[in-house]
Amino acid sequence: MAQGKSDNQIIQSRFNLSRFFVQQRHIAWVMLIAVCVWGFYSYRSMPQRKDPDTPVKSAVAITVWPGAKGEKVEQLVTRKVEEKIAQNARVDKIRSISRTNFSVVYVDLDENMPGSQVGKELDDIALKLGTVTGLPEGAGPVNFIKDFGDTSALMLTVASPKISETGIDLRTKPLSDAITRHRTQYVTAGGETRFTIVIGLAQAVSPRIVQEPLNLFADYLKDKQAATDIHVIVEPDFVGVDGVSYASDEALLGYTRQFINDRLQASDFHPDSWQPVVIRDPKETRSKLALVAGDKYSYREMDDFTDLIEKTLKSVPQASKVSRSGILPEKVFLLYSQERIASYGLKTSDLSNILGARNITLAGGQLEAAGKNLSIDSSGEFKSEKEIGDVAVTQTNLGAPVYLRDLVDIARGYDSPPRFLNFYEWRDAQGNWQRTRAITVAVQMRPGEYIGEFGKGIDEALAQVKTQLPEDLIMARTSDQPRQVTENVDLFMDSLYEAIVLVVIVSLIGFWDWRSALLMGLAIPITLLITFGMSRALGIDLQQVSIATLIIALGLLVDVPVVSGDAIKNSLAGGFPPLIASWLGPTKLITAIIFATITNIVAYLPFLTLPGSTGEFLYSLPIVLTCSLVAALIVAMMFIPFLGYFLLKAKPQLPIEQRRKQGFAAFYYRIGEWGINHRWKVLLGSFILLAAGGLAASRLKTDFFPKDLSYLSYLDVWLPGRCTPLRHE
């Protein structure tokens, strides 16, 4: 009996969902198919990402003041920025770093603030920083970065390969011929050992620009008494010095590196240049070049390649933001002599005014003519270095124009010193490690998108753009969240298959009935499909927390279906027909099943009360677990009775008195009887076990989140603040 009623009274008076689904089987079939389709559609359409979408409650304000010392930066810049940030009431912590040339101020918002308000508060801080006044001349503007916590779904590293063997061969003959040609012009005594220190160039440079540094290098070798009879060589593909020296190649290269660091400065050394190499015999040019072979593509070419990739990836519908890092910006440099400019009655400040008046980039407006609006574009914008050199800056006494190219050397170069350099290490076909220049393209996914579709869109876009790029260009995925999410989903599916197999095996062992095992095996996927449908309706996406929750739930969601199925078997064994036994058994245990489900749900609901980012990160855990337990209850009370009507058959069972005398039931009965008869001893033993468990738990290391192993590793190297990026390199 259940709730004080006999089985016959329950049959006469009770009408519930279990009875309805057994008696109205055509409706039950429709409902079963509908929830399976709903769950499968929800699973396929659920947004997928690696981590939960948790707003980062931190930001950073960066202010550059070139040439200022750290003390002045702190007093005149950092404090003013901190005062403005502190005006926001939701700011919890402000930290700052004042170094030579720049100020960095970190701001942390209140940890308990809802994630939906983070964007509003950060926008308020950005508006306040926009009103900062009184900064010293040359300082600012304040660059407020509030999205540095955004996670890139894909990081694509685009790297240059090493120059090919064919490329080395093409450089060898011109270099060998040039060395031989220059040496034939020198009158030298016999037996002297000549050398040529060669630096390969990725692109031709103006002879006037490199002539002075090479002359300084020649004088440097003479001062060090390292060489004599030194001559400067300037060719389109390389520059260098040729002379006589009995020093070793290592010593000459040591002088070269010392000169670059001490006199020329490493930051002024062209980034696209090859490493210096000493060539004595022109016949060994090929082998010498192979030792210092540089990258095939220059930073400028890499910029062009990745710019095309960036524009292509922006067309992917699921991509929200595409950015590049490791770009070396180009500038046009004017190398001048103040004496030469002053001889024409000019000052250096006049050059910027003259160029500014010529380089007009403003719109020219519109002109209405014949019923049409015609756009007017100014023609003064510079398009190349040649146009800059063609600007007339003054005139001679005779009235002849003097052009800028007559006063200064104009050269295109990279930002010096570079602020950020990016490299990629990879193995070549021989298994040797190579290191080449690279640019990283980071792609962020739109919120609420399916990361599988994002990955497909990226693959299609890259396949399309590869046809427009060199075949040997290296494109490696440094971070690939579509792959990681796929692995997480595969892990869940493997766990699901294992759970179904284990449930079937345990059911076969426990019930010794393949019908009961099949019924339990069907309960798991049906429950999960309902869980997916409910989670999708509540706005939960598929990420590592929700996937981990589903794996945990696999051990819980099978409990009530097992109880429901066993109750049906007992009713069948009691002589009731399948039409009645299929709903009578679960109905008699409905109260216990419901309260067991509620108990499990309540045990996980406290996760919803966790404050701050931790609670937002784990928000999906209690929600998904509740959905799975509710789905298990629905399956146990609706679909298990329905499916049990078709699958389960009556099987004779021995009376309970006989079952207590043999098999596992007899062993279990004896243990239970002993525990009841010696209940005080059992209670004392339970307290001892509880104390031992508490002692063991107190010795365990505590960590709220386990280590999340990823495909990335970092190595931080700290050098003195005045070190340049090339010194770090």
C-alpha positions in Angstrom: 0.0 0.0 0.0 1.0 3.7 -0.5 -0.2 6.7 1.6 -2.4 4.4 3.6 -4.3 3.1 0.5 -4.4 -0.4 -0.9 -3.4 -1.2 -4.5 -7.1 -1.6 -5.4 -7.9 1.8 -3.9 -5.1 3.4 -5.9 -6.4 1.8 -9.1 -9.9 3.0 -8.4 -9.1 6.5 -7.4 -5.7 7.6 -8.8 -5.4 9.2 -12.2 -2.0 10.8 -13.0 0.5 11.3 -15.8 1.9 7.8 -15.5 -1.6 6.3 -16.0 -2.4 8.7 -18.8 0.7 7.9 -20.8 0.1 4.2 -20.4 -3.5 4.3 -21.4 -3.1 7.0 -24.1 -0.2 5.4 -25.8 -0.7 7.2 -29.2 -0.3 10.5 -27.4 2.7 9.1 -25.5 4.4 8.2 -28.8 3.9 11.7 -30.1 5.2 13.3 -26.9 8.3 11.0 -26.9 9.1 11.8 -30.5 8.5 15.5 -29.9 10.8 15.8 -26.9 13.5 13.8 -28.7 13.3 16.1 -31.7 13.2 19.2 -29.4 16.2 18.0 -27.4 18.2 17.2 -30.5 17.4 20.5 -32.1 18.3 22.3 -28.9 21.6 20.5 -28.7 22.5 21.4 -32.3 21.5 25.0 -31.9 22.9 25.7 -28.4 25.7 28.3 -28.4 29.0 26.7 -27.9 32.1 28.2 -26.4 35.1 27.1 -24.3 34.4 29.1 -21.1 31.2 30.7 -19.7 30.6 34.3 -20.9 31.8 36.1 -17.7 32.4 39.9 -17.9 35.9 40.9 -16.8 35.5 43.6 -14.1 38.9 45.1 -14.7 40.3 47.7 -17.1 43.6 49.6 -17.6 44.4 53.2 -18.5 47.7 53.8 -20.3 49.2 57.3 -20.8 52.4 57.9 -22.7 54.7 60.8 -21.9 57.9 60.3 -23.9 61.1 61.3 -22.2 59.7 61.9 -18.8 61.1 60.2 -15.7 59.0 57.9 -13.5 58.8 60.4 -10.6 57.3 63.1 -12.9 55.0 60.6 -14.6 53.7 59.7 -11.1 53.1 63.3 -10.0 51.8 64.9 -13.1 50.0 62.1 -14.9 49.3 59.0 -12.8 47.7 60.9 -9.9 45.3 62.8 -12.1 44.2 59.6 -13.9 43.7 57.9 -10.5 41.6 60.9 -9.2 39.2 60.7 -12.2 38.8 56.9 -11.9 38.1 57.2 -8.2 35.1 59.3 -9.0 33.1 56.2 -10.0 31.3 54.7 -6.9 31.7 51.1 -8.1 35.5 51.1 -8.2 36.9 48.7 -5.7 40.7 48.9 -6.2 43.1 51.1 -8.1 46.7 50.1 -8.8 49.3 52.0 -10.8 52.7 51.7 -12.3 54.7 54.8 -13.2 57.8 54.2 -15.3 59.9 56.2 -17.6 57.9 57.3 -20.6 54.5 55.9 -19.6 51.9 55.4 -16.9 49.7 52.4 -16.4 46.7 52.5 -14.0 44.7 49.3 -13.3 41.1 49.6 -12.1 39.1 46.8 -10.5 35.3 47.1 -10.1 33.3 45.7 -7.2 33.5 42.0 -7.3 29.9 41.5 -6.2 28.5 43.8 -9.0 26.2 42.1 -11.5 27.9 41.3 -14.8 25.1 43.2 -16.7 26.3 46.5 -15.2 30.0 46.1 -15.9 29.8 47.7 -19.4 27.8 50.7 -18.0 30.3 51.4 -15.3 33.4 51.0 -17.5 31.8 53.4 -20.0 31.3 55.9 -17.2 35.0 55.7 -16.3 35.9 56.2 -19.9 33.8 59.3 -20.1 35.5 60.7 -16.9 38.9 60.0 -18.3 38.0 61.9 -21.4 37.7 65.0 -19.3 41.2 64.8 -17.8 42.8 68.2 -18.1 46.1 69.7 -17.1 48.4 67.0 -18.5 51.9 68.2 -19.3 52.7 69.1 -22.9 53.5 65.9 -24.8 51.6 63.6 -22.4 48.5 61.7 -23.4 46.0 61.1 -24.5 44.7 58.6 -22.0 44.1 55.2 -23.6 41.5 53.4 -21.7 41.3 49.7 -22.5 38.2 48.0 -21.2 38.0 45.0 -23.4 41.5 43.4 -22.7 39.7 40.6 -21.0 37.9 39.5 -24.1 38.9 36.0 -25.1 39.9 35.2 -28.7 38.2 32.1 -30.1 41.1 31.7 -32.6 44.7 32.9 -32.6 46.3 32.4 -36.0 50.0 33.0 -36.2 51.2 33.9 -39.7 55.0 33.4 -40.0 57.5 33.9 -42.8 59.5 30.8 -43.9 63.2 30.9 -44.2 64.5 31.9 -47.6 64.6 28.9 -49.8 67.7 27.2 -51.3 66.8 28.8 -54.7 66.6 32.2 -53.0 70.1 31.7 -51.6 71.4 30.6 -55.0 70.0 33.8 -56.6 71.8 35.9 -54.1 75.1 34.0 -54.2 76.3 34.9 -57.7 75.6 38.7 -57.5 77.3 38.8 -54.1 80.3 36.8 -55.2 80.7 38.8 -58.4 80.4 42.1 -56.4 83.1 41.1 -53.9 85.4 40.0 -56.7 84.8 43.2 -58.7 85.5 45.5 -55.7 88.6 43.6 -54.7 90.1 44.0 -58.2 90.0 47.8 -57.7 92.3 47.7 -54.7 96.0 47.6 -55.1 97.2 45.2 -52.4 100.4 43.4 -51.7 100.6 39.7 -52.2 99.8 37.3 -49.4 97.4 39.6 -47.6 94.3 38.0 -46.1 91.2 40.0 -47.3 87.8 39.7 -45.7 84.3 41.1 -46.4 81.8 41.6 -43.7 78.4 41.3 -45.4 75.0 42.3 -44.2 72.2 41.1 -46.5 69.2 43.5 -47.2 65.6 42.5 -47.8 65.1 45.7 -49.9 67.3 48.3 -51.5 68.2 51.4 -49.5 69.6 54.7 -50.5 73.4 54.7 -50.6 73.5 58.1 -48.8 71.7 56.6 -45.8 74.0 53.6 -45.3 77.3 55.4 -46.3 77.8 57.3 -43.1 77.2 54.2 -40.7 79.5 52.1 -42.9 82.2 54.8 -42.7 81.9 54.9 -39.0 82.2 51.1 -38.9 85.4 51.3 -41.0 86.9 53.9 -38.7 85.9 51.7 -35.7 87.8 48.7 -37.1 90.8 51.0 -37.7 90.7 52.3 -34.1 90.5 48.8 -32.8 93.5 47.9 -35.0 91.3 45.0 -36.3 91.8 45.7 -40.0 93.6 47.8 -42.5 92.9 48.9 -46.1 89.2 49.1 -45.4 86.7 49.9 -48.2 83.0 50.4 -48.0 80.7 48.3 -50.3 77.2 49.3 -51.1 75.1 47.1 -53.4 71.4 46.8 -54.0 71.1 43.5 -52.1 73.8 43.9 -49.4 76.2 46.3 -47.7 79.5 45.7 -46.0 83.1 46.5 -45.6 86.1 44.9 -47.2 89.6 45.0 -45.8 92.7 43.2 -44.7 92.8 41.4 -41.3 94.5 38.4 -39.7 91.9 38.2 -37.0 89.5 35.3 -36.9 86.0 35.4 -38.3 84.6 35.2 -34.7 86.7 38.2 -33.7 85.5 40.2 -36.7 81.9 39.3 -36.0 82.4 40.3 -32.4 83.6 43.7 -33.4 80.6 44.1 -35.7 78.1 43.2 -32.9 79.9 45.5 -30.5 79.8 48.4 -33.0 76.1 47.8 -33.6 75.3 47.9 -29.9 77.6 50.7 -28.8 77.7 53.1 -31.8 74.9 52.3 -34.2 72.4 51.0 -31.5 70.7 47.7 -32.1 67.3 49.4 -32.4 68.5 51.3 -35.5 69.6 48.1 -37.2 67.2 47.3 -40.0 64.8 44.5 -38.8 64.7 42.9 -42.2 68.5 42.6 -42.5 70.3 39.4 -42.3 72.9 38.7 -39.6 76.5 39.7 -40.5 78.7 37.1 -42.1 82.4 37.1 -42.9 83.4 36.0 -46.4 87.1 35.6 -47.3 87.0 33.6 -50.4 84.2 34.5 -52.9 84.0 30.8 -53.7 82.6 30.1 -50.2 79.8 32.7 -50.6 77.1 30.1 -51.0 78.0 28.2 -47.8 78.4 31.4 -45.8 75.1 32.8 -46.8 73.3 29.5 -45.9 74.5 29.9 -42.3 72.8 33.3 -41.9 69.9 32.9 -44.3 67.2 35.2 -43.1 63.4 35.2 -43.4 61.9 35.2 -46.9 59.3 37.9 -46.3 59.9 41.3 -44.8 57.8 42.9 -42.1 56.1 45.1 -44.8 55.1 42.0 -46.8 53.9 40.2 -43.7 51.8 43.3 -42.9 50.2 43.1 -46.4 49.6 39.4 -46.1 47.9 39.6 -42.7 45.9 42.7 -43.7 44.3 40.6 -46.5 43.7 37.8 -44.0 42.1 40.2 -41.5 39.7 41.7 -44.1 38.7 38.2 -45.2 38.1 36.9 -41.7 35.9 39.9 -40.9 33.5 38.7 -43.5 32.8 35.5 -41.4 29.3 36.1 -40.0 30.2 34.6 -36.6 33.3 36.7 -36.1 32.9 39.9 -34.1 36.4 41.4 -33.9 39.6 40.7 -35.7 42.9 42.2 -34.5 46.6 41.8 -35.4 49.6 41.9 -33.1 53.3 42.0 -34.0 52.9 44.6 -36.8 56.0 46.8 -37.2 54.6 50.2 -38.4 56.3 51.9 -41.2 57.3 55.6 -41.3 59.0 57.9 -43.7 62.2 59.4 -42.1 63.9 62.6 -43.1 67.6 62.5 -42.4 69.0 66.0 -42.5 71.9 68.3 -41.4 71.0 71.4 -39.5 73.9 73.3 -41.1 72.7 72.4 -44.6 69.1 73.5 -43.9 70.3 76.7 -42.2 72.4 77.6 -45.3 69.1 78.0 -47.2 67.6 80.2 -44.5 65.3 77.5 -43.1 64.7 76.0 -39.6 63.8 72.4 -38.9 60.4 73.5 -37.7 59.7 75.0 -41.2 59.8 71.6 -42.7 56.8 70.3 -40.8 54.8 73.4 -41.6 55.7 73.2 -45.3 54.8 69.5 -45.5 51.6 70.0 -43.5 50.5 72.7 -45.9 51.1 70.4 -48.8 49.7 67.1 -47.4 46.0 67.9 -47.4 43.7 65.0 -46.4 40.6 67.0 -45.6 37.5 66.5 -47.8 37.0 69.2 -50.5 33.2 69.2 -50.2 30.7 68.9 -53.0 29.8 70.8 -56.0 26.3 70.8 -57.5 26.3 70.9 -61.3 23.7 69.9 -63.9 21.5 68.4 -61.2 24.3 66.2 -59.8 26.4 66.3 -56.7 30.1 66.0 -57.5 32.6 65.2 -54.8 35.8 67.4 -54.7 38.9 65.6 -53.5 42.1 67.6 -52.7 45.1 66.5 -54.7 47.8 67.3 -52.2 47.9 64.1 -50.2 51.2 62.3 -50.3 51.2 58.9 -52.0 54.9 57.9 -51.8 58.3 59.0 -50.6 59.1 60.5 -54.0 56.2 62.9 -53.8 57.5 64.1 -50.4 60.9 64.7 -52.0 59.4 66.7 -54.8 58.0 69.4 -52.5 59.6 72.8 -53.1 60.7 74.2 -49.8 62.6 77.4 -50.9 64.5 78.9 -53.8 68.0 80.0 -54.5 69.2 83.5 -55.0 68.7 83.1 -58.7 65.1 82.0 -58.2 65.6 78.3 -58.9 63.4 76.0 -56.8 65.0 74.0 -54.0 63.3 70.7 -53.4 63.2 68.8 -50.2 65.2 65.9 -51.7 68.1 68.4 -52.2 68.2 69.1 -48.5 67.5 65.8 -46.8 67.7 62.0 -47.3 64.2 60.5 -47.5 63.8 56.8 -46.5 61.0 54.5 -45.7 61.7 52.5 -42.5 60.1 50.9 -39.5 59.2 52.4 -36.2 62.4 52.7 -34.2 62.8 51.3 -31.7 60.2 48.7 -32.2 57.6 48.5 -29.4 56.6 44.9 -30.0 58.1 42.0 -31.9 56.5 38.7 -32.6 58.2 35.4 -33.6 57.2 31.9 -34.3 59.3 28.7 -33.7 58.6 25.7 -35.9 60.3 22.5 -37.1 61.4 22.3 -40.7 61.3 19.1 -42.8 64.6 17.9 -41.3 63.3 18.3 -37.7 65.4 21.3 -36.9 63.9 24.2 -35.0 63.5 27.5 -36.9 62.6 30.9 -35.7 61.1 33.5 -38.0 59.2 36.8 -37.8 55.4 36.5 -37.4 52.2 38.4 -36.9 49.3 36.9 -34.9 45.7 37.4 -36.0 43.2 37.1 -33.2 39.5 36.5 -33.9 36.7 36.8 -31.4 33.3 35.1 -31.8 30.0 36.9 -31.5 28.1 36.1 -28.3 25.5 33.4 -28.6 27.0 31.8 -31.7 27.7 28.1 -32.3 31.4 27.7 -32.2 31.3 24.7 -34.6 29.8 27.0 -37.3 32.4 29.6 -36.3 35.1 27.1 -37.0 33.6 26.1 -40.3 33.3 29.7 -41.4 37.0 30.4 -40.4 38.1 27.3 -42.3 36.3 28.3 -45.4 37.6 31.9 -45.3 41.2 30.7 -44.8 40.8 28.3 -47.7 39.6 31.1 -49.8 42.4 33.6 -48.9 45.2 31.0 -49.2 44.7 31.1 -53.0 45.8 34.8 -52.9 48.8 34.2 -50.6 52.2 32.6 -51.2 52.1 28.8 -50.9 55.0 28.6 -48.4 53.5 31.2 -46.0 53.2 29.5 -42.6 49.8 29.7 -40.9 49.6 28.0 -37.5 46.7 28.0 -35.0 48.3 29.1 -31.7 45.0 28.9 -29.9 42.0 27.0 -31.4 38.8 27.1 -29.2 36.7 25.3 -31.8 39.1 22.3 -31.5 39.0 22.5 -27.7 35.2 22.7 -27.5 35.0 19.8 -29.9 37.3 17.8 -27.6 35.2 18.7 -24.6 32.0 17.6 -26.4 33.7 14.4 -27.5 34.7 13.8 -23.9 31.1 14.2 -22.9 29.9 11.8 -25.6 32.5 9.3 -24.6 31.3 9.6 -21.0 27.7 9.2 -22.2 28.4 6.0 -24.1 30.4 4.6 -21.2 27.5 5.5 -18.8 24.9 3.7 -21.0 27.1 0.6 -21.3 27.7 0.6 -17.5 24.0 1.0 -16.7 23.1 -1.8 -19.1 25.8 -4.1 -17.6 24.8 -3.2 -14.0 21.1 -3.7 -14.8 21.9 -7.1 -16.3 23.8 -8.1 -13.2 21.2 -6.7 -10.8 18.0 -7.6 -12.5 19.3 -10.5 -14.6 16.9 -9.3 -17.3 17.8 -7.8 -20.6 14.5 -6.0 -20.9 15.2 -4.0 -17.7 18.7 -3.3 -18.9 17.4 -2.0 -22.3 14.8 0.2 -20.5 17.5 1.8 -18.3 19.7 2.2 -21.4 16.9 4.2 -23.1 16.3 6.3 -20.1 19.7 8.1 -20.3 19.5 9.6 -23.8 15.9 10.5 -23.4 16.7 12.3 -20.1 19.6 14.1 -21.7 17.6 15.3 -24.7 15.0 16.8 -22.4 17.9 18.4 -20.4 19.2 20.0 -23.6 15.8 21.3 -24.4 15.3 22.9 -21.0 18.8 24.3 -20.9 18.4 25.9 -24.3 15.1 27.4 -23.2 16.8 29.0 -20.2 19.6 30.5 -22.3 22.4 28.1 -21.2 25.2 27.6 -23.7 27.4 24.6 -24.1 30.8 25.3 -22.4 33.2 23.4 -20.2 31.2 24.1 -17.0 27.9 22.9 -18.4 29.6 19.9 -20.1 31.2 19.0 -16.8 27.8 19.3 -15.1 26.3 16.9 -17.6 29.0 14.4 -16.9 28.3 14.7 -13.2 24.6 14.4 -13.8 25.0 11.1 -15.6 25.4 9.4 -12.3 22.3 11.0 -10.8 19.8 11.1 -13.5 19.6 7.3 -13.7 18.5 6.8 -10.1 14.8 7.6 -10.3 14.3 5.7 -13.6 15.8 2.6 -12.0 13.5 2.9 -9.0 10.5 3.4 -11.4 11.4 0.4 -13.5 12.0 -1.8 -10.5 8.6 -0.8 -9.1 6.9 -1.8 -12.4 8.6 -5.2 -12.2 7.4 -5.7 -8.6 3.8 -4.9 -9.7 4.0 -7.3 -12.6 5.3 -10.0 -10.2 2.4 -9.2 -7.9 0.0 -10.4 -10.6 -1.2 -7.1 -12.1 -1.6 -6.9 -15.9 1.0 -4.7 -17.8 -1.7 -2.0 -18.4 -2.0 -1.5 -14.7 1.4 -2.5 -13.4 3.2 0.0 -15.7 1.7 3.0 -13.9 0.8 1.5 -10.5 4.4 0.7 -9.5 5.8 4.3 -10.0 2.6 5.8 -8.5 3.1 4.0 -5.2 6.7 5.5 -5.0 5.9 8.9 -6.3 6.4 10.7 -3.0 9.8 9.1 -2.4 10.9 9.8 -6.0 9.8 13.5 -5.8 11.5 14.2 -2.5 14.7 12.4 -3.6 14.8 14.6 -6.6 14.2 17.8 -4.6 16.9 16.8 -2.1 19.5 16.4 -4.9 18.4 19.7 -6.4 18.6 21.6 -3.1 22.1 20.2 -2.5 23.4 22.1 -5.6 21.3 25.3 -5.5 23.7 27.1 -3.1 26.0 27.5 -6.1 23.6 30.3 -7.2 24.5 32.3 -4.1 28.2 32.5 -4.9 29.1 36.2 -5.3 31.2 37.9 -7.9 32.9 36.4 -11.0 33.0 32.9 -9.4 29.2 32.8 -9.1 28.9 34.0 -12.7 31.4 31.4 -13.9 29.6 28.6 -12.2 26.0 29.9 -12.8 25.2 27.1 -15.3 26.2 24.3 -12.9 23.1 24.3 -10.7 20.9 25.2 -13.6 21.9 22.4 -15.8 22.0 19.9 -12.9 18.4 21.0 -11.9 17.3 20.5 -15.5 18.8 17.0 -15.7 17.2 15.9 -12.4 13.8 17.4 -13.4 14.1 15.6 -16.7 14.9 12.4 -15.0 11.8 12.8 -12.9 9.7 13.4 -16.0 11.2 10.3 -17.7 10.6 8.2 -14.6 6.9 9.2 -14.2 5.9 9.5 -17.9 8.1 7.6 -20.3 9.4 4.7 -18.1 5.8 3.5 -17.5 5.0 3.9 -21.1 8.1 2.1 -22.4 7.9 -0.4 -19.5 4.4 -1.4 -20.8 6.0 -2.7 -24.0 9.4 -4.0 -22.7 8.9 -5.5 -19.2 7.2 -8.8 -18.7 6.0 -10.6 -15.6 8.6 -12.8 -14.1 8.0 -15.1 -11.1 9.7 -14.1 -7.9 10.3 -16.0 -4.7 8.6 -14.8 -1.6 10.5 -12.2 0.4 11.1 -14.7 3.2 13.0 -17.1 0.8 14.9 -14.3 -0.8 16.3 -13.3 2.6 17.8 -16.7 3.0 19.9 -16.9 -0.2 22.2 -14.8 -2.4 23.1 -11.2 -2.0 19.8 -10.4 -0.4 20.5 -12.8 2.4 23.9 -11.1 3.0 22.4 -7.6 2.9 19.6 -8.7 5.3 22.1 -10.1 7.9 24.2 -6.9 7.8 21.1 -4.8 8.3 19.8 -6.9 11.1 23.1 -6.8 12.9 23.2 -3.0 12.5 19.8 -2.7 14.0 20.6 -5.0 16.9 23.9 -3.2 17.6 22.7 0.3 16.7 24.8 2.1 19.4 28.0 0.5 18.1 27.1 1.4 14.6 26.4 5.0 15.6 29.7 5.2 17.4 31.5 3.8 14.4 29.9 6.3 12.1 31.1 9.1 14.3 34.6 7.7 14.2 34.5 7.5 10.4 33.1 11.1 10.3 35.9 12.4 12.5 38.6 10.5 10.4 37.1 11.9 7.2 37.1 15.5 8.7 40.8 15.1 9.7 41.7 13.8 6.3 39.8 16.7 4.7 41.6 19.3 6.8 45.0 18.1 5.4 43.9 18.4 1.8 45.0 21.4 -0.2 42.0 23.7 -1.1 41.5 25.3 -4.4 38.1 26.3 -5.7 39.0 25.7 -9.4 41.2 22.9 -10.6 44.1 23.5 -12.9 42.9 24.0 -16.5 45.5 22.5 -18.8 45.6 24.3 -22.1 47.8 24.3 -25.2 49.6 27.5 -24.2 52.5 28.2 -21.9 54.1 31.5 -21.0 57.6 32.5 -19.8 57.9 36.0 -18.3 61.4 37.5 -18.4 61.8 40.8 -16.5 64.7 43.2 -17.3 65.4 46.7 -16.1 62.8 49.2 -17.2 65.1 51.1 -19.6 65.8 48.0 -21.7 64.6 48.3 -25.3 62.5 45.5 -26.9 65.6 44.4 -28.8 67.5 43.9 -25.5 64.6 41.8 -24.3 64.8 39.9 -27.6 
